[in-house]
Amino acid sequence: MPAVTSPSVKRRSPVTRRPNPPLADAAALCWSATVQAREGDALWLARPGVARTLAHAAASCLLLPVPGDTVACIGTADGDAWVLAVLRRAETSQPRVLQCEGETHLVVRGGSLRVGAPELRFEANRLDFNVQAASLSTDSAEFSGRQLRVVAGTVKLIGHALSTVMERVNHFSHHYLRTTKGLDRVSATHIECEAEQLLRLQGEHALINGAKLVKTRGAQIHFG
């Protein structure tokens, strides 16, 4: 049998790894500094042995830097300086402000989003909620507004006591049924009850008391 010759195997030359940049170059690209002042969107940074540097907050730096903060910075080839993150804040009483520019969306996939704080406040010109179901549980609630409009298929209120103070009330309904167990009292300067077909007053005892005048008028009047 003829000898079988194995195909030649080409050996690859070892991969040459590019050396890491010198520490001096890395230090020139990334450094930490202290925010001295803020002018609009620009930040003036100070670091030992270097003149003041003008920088801007990167898009990923959501925490708004304020004077006195220690920040992490990076420099680009064209000479720009960017603040990547706030490392430390000297004043703990200074409020933390998360700021985004432009239209912003917060999306959570496959889970829930929970926000917890001793006090939660929303400030906006317009607030919209679009949910399939909503539930609110609170010990006390207070609403203050110039105008309130509620549109719903069914409205149901269950409570122990209801107290309303209105300058004027207008009510319209096709059917209005009311049941009171106990006293039902109406006090007004003038009371008018008008029915197109039938007006019926029924009780075990009926009292009509006119201090000056009691007048009954009709085509037919029946007593007894």
Protein Blocks (a to p, Z undefined) as FASTA:
>chain_A
ZZdddddddddddddddddddfklmmmmpccdddfbdehjaccdddehiacddddddfkl
mbacdehiacdddddfkopacdfbdfbdfblmlccddddedjdddddehiacddddfbdc
dddfbdcdddfbdcdddfbdcdddfbdcdddfbdcdddfbdcdddfbdcdddfbdcddde
djdddddfbdcdddfkbccdddfbdcdddfkbccdddfbdceZZ
